[in-house]
Amino acid sequence: MNTVLLQYALEVQRTGSITRAAASLSMDQPNLSKAIRSLEEGLGAPIFKRTPKGMVPTSRGRVFLEQARNVLIQIEEMEHLYKPDELEGVNFSVSMPRSSYLSLAFSRVIQNLGSQEPMNVWLRETSTENTLKEVESGEYNLGVIQYPVCSEKFHARKIWEKGLAAETVFEYELRLLFSQGHPLAEKEDVEEADLMPYTEIAQGEDGLEYSEEWSREKESPESLKRIYVFDRESQLNLLSHVSDAYMWTSPVPQEALSKFHLVERRCKKSSRIFRDVLIYRKGYSLTAWDREFLGELKKVTKNM
């Protein structure tokens, strides 16, 4: 069961009102009402009843809420067992797509950490869907999701439904990556038709599959040769060693291009515009290290 829902229910009990609880949690009232209904449907019985005095627990609801309070106390105690220095050290967590510029910003944050400070730092590279779930549940404090601008309304609705705050961190046209020895590496204006004879390195499993996102709008044929790879560094290694391979990607920092002997090119007349968006729970206060990460993101993207 989602522990965030338990916290929501206990706040409704404390305030006696959906409206006051939503204000206390810094979330929209409809989202809180939806969350409570979802919790009640999962239990198969109502937790609250509406009275002139406000939202009052049912007899079964009182038992459930007491158990919920005990569960949250036990979880907090367990977390302290594994994170004894939490209040004094560094706690930073982010769920994000596989992206060279995001990895660079994260690495710079770690470099800035004091070597003597206790820390609990978590990085998860995964899909947009997983990131939305992990930030909504509180498993990760920050998330970065990546999607085509053409699907903005769809993703904005999902963010709203999950009661999350969002802000754009980077908007860009997808680039093409080649090895320095690729036949197209020296061509300044690459067209999609030029790619047909070559092998595409694509993100497999739960990463963003660009081609599927574009499938409804693409007019040019897709590559007939494709290799799906789950690991970002393996992708870059393949590109640097397979002379006819290419990959669609977000902009790559120069230091990564140099490390893997790659070149980055824009695709002529491409309309593949993507947006990377920071998400976090409404009511969550960004920590100093969260802001440090955002600062490093701005520095990295400014140079690209």
N, C-alpha and C positions, 0 to 999 in steps of 0.2 A: 504493500500500500504506500502511496506517495505521502511522505511525512509533511510536505508543504501543505497538503490538504488538511492534515490534522491540525497544523498551526492555524490555518484559516478558521476551522470550526471552533477552536478554543478562543480565538479572538472574537468571534460572533457571540460566544457564550459570555465572555468578559464584558463586552460592550452592550449586549442585549439588542443589537441592531445591525442589520446588514449594511446600512448606510454608514454608521459610525465605524464599524469594523473595516469597511472598504477605505474610509478616510485614514484610519490608523495604519493600514497596510499599504497606503499610497497606491491603490489600484482602483479600477473602475468597478462600480457597483454591479453592473451586469456580469462582469467576469467573475466576481466573488459569488454571486447567486448561482452562476453556472457551475462553479467549482463545488459548492455545497450540494447542489442537486446531484452532481456526478458522484460525490461521496455517498450520498443517501441511496442512490441507485445501486452502487456497489454493495452496500450493506443490506439492501432489500427492505429497509425500514426508515421512516423519517427520524431525523436527529432533533429537529426543532419544530415547534408549532408557533404560529403567530397569535399573539394575544394583545389586549389593550396596553399591556406593560412592555410589549416588544417581543423579541424572539426568545422563547423559553424552551429549554430542552424537554423532550418527551421523557417518560420514565426509562425507556431503553436508551434514549439519547444521553441521559445523565450517566448511566453505566459506561457507555461507550466513551464519553468525553473524559471520564476519570481514567479509564484505561489508556486513552490517547495521551493524556498528560504524563502518565507513568512511562509510556513508551518513549516519549520525547526526552524525559529526564534520563532514562537509561541510555539513550543514544548519545546524549550530551556527555554522560559519564564515560562511555566507551571512547568517544572522541578525545576526551582529555587523557585517557590512558595512552593513546597513540600520538597525541599532540600536546605533551605537557608544557611546552614552551610557547604555545600558540599566541598568548597575549603579548609576549615580549619579542617574538621573532617575526620573520617574514612569512606571510601567507598569501599566496598568489596562485590562481588557477584560471586557465583559459582553454576553451575548446574551439578548434578552428580548422579550416581546410588545409590541405597540403599546399603550401605556397612558399617560395623562396624568400620573398620580401617579409612575410609574416614571421618566418623562422629567424631571419636576421634580426628583426626587432626584438623577438623573444630572447635571442642570444645576448643582445646588448643589455637587456634588463638583468639577466643573470650575471653578466660581467660587472654590473654596477652594484651588485649586492655586497655588503660587507662580509669579508671572509670569516669573521668571528661570530656573525649573527646566526642564531638558530633559524631554520627555514623549513617550510613545507610548500613546495612548488610543484604544481601539476600541469602538464601539457598533454592535450589529447588532440590528435589530428584525425578528423573524421568528416562525415558528410553533414550537409546543412540540416537534414532531418534529425540526426543524432544530436547535433549541437543545440537545436531548439529544445529538444527533450531534456538535455543535461543542464541547461541554464534554467529552464522552467522549474525543474525539480530541486535546484539548489546544489546539485552535485558539482557544478562549476560556476564560479561567480561571473566570469566574463565569457562571451562567445563571439566569434566572428563568422558570419555566414556569407556565402558567395552565390550570386545568381545573376542571370541575364536581366538587363534593364527591362526587356520586353515582358518579363514576368513579375514586374514590380507590384502590381495590384494583388496578385496571388500571395506573394511572400509578405506583403504589408498586412494582409488580412490574417495570416497565420501568426505573425508577431503579435498583433492586437488580440487575437483569440487566446493566446497564452499569457497575456498580461505583462508583456515585456516592453522595456524601453529600447529604443534603437536610434543610432546615428551613423551616417555614412562616414567611412574612414578612407575610402579610395574608390574612384570610378575610372575605368580604363578600357581601352580596346585590347582584346586579346592579341598576343604576339605569337610569332612563329619562332621556334628554336631549332637550330641546325648545328651540326659540328662544323668546325672551321673548314673542313674538307668537303662539305656537301656541295653538290653541283649548283644549288641555288644560293649558297652562302654569299656570293659576290653580287647577287642581283638585288638592286635596291627596291624595285617595285615587283614584289611577288604577287601573282594572281592565284586564285584557288585552283584554276585549271592546271597550273604548273605543278601542283602537288600530286596529281593523279598517279604518276608512275612510282611514287615513293611510299615508304612504310611509315604509318602513323603510330607513335607511341601514345597510348591512351591510358587514363587512370582507371584502374579496375576496382572491383568490390564496392566499398562504400564511399569512395571519393566522388567528386563531381565529374560526371560524364558529359563533357561539353557537347558532343555531337548529338546526344539524345535531346538536350535542352534546345538545340537549334532545329531539330528535324522538321518542325512544322513550317519553318521560314526559309530553310535553305533551298536555293534554286540549283546550285551546282552539285554534281555528284560527289558522294563521299569516297574516301580512299577504299580500295578493294583489299588493301593489306594493312592489318592493324595488329599491334601487340599490346595486350592489356597488362599493366604492371601496377602492383599495389604500393610499392615503396618509392618515395620521391627521389631519393639518391640513386636508386637503381635505374629510374627513368633517365636521369641526367648522365649516368655512366653509359647506358645504352646509346644515348644520343651521341656521346663523344666517341664511341667506338664503332657504331654502325653508320657507315658513310652515307647511306641513302635514307636515313630515318629523320623524322621531324616531329614536333610536338606543339600543340596549341597550349598556351600558358598565360598566366598573368605576368606582368613585367618582372624581369629578373634583375636583381642587383648586379652591378658590374663585377664584384668580387666573386660571385658564383659563376658568372660567365667565364671569367679568367681561370678559375679553378678547374672547370671541366672542358675548357677549350671550345666554348660554344659562341655562336653569334645569334643575335636577336633581330628579327625583321618584322616590319608591319606588313599586313596583307592589303594589297591595293583594293580599294572599294569594299573593304570589309565593314560590316555593320555589327560586328560581334562586340557589343558594349556590355561590360559586366560591372557589377557594383558589389563591394565588400562592405558589410554593415556590422558595426559593433552592437551586441545585444546584452542586456542584463535585466535582472528582475526589477520591476518598479518598486521603489522604496529602498533599494540597495544603495548604500553610500560607497562610492568609489574610494578605495584605499590609496595611500601614497604610491604603492607599487602598481596598482591599476593605472594610475595617472602617469607613472613612469613609462609603462608599456605604451600608452596612447601617445606620449611624447616621442618615444622612439619610432613609433609608426609614422608620425608626421615627418620626422627627420628623414626616414628611409624613403617615403613616397615623394617627398619634395625633391629628392635627388634622382628620381626616375621619370 
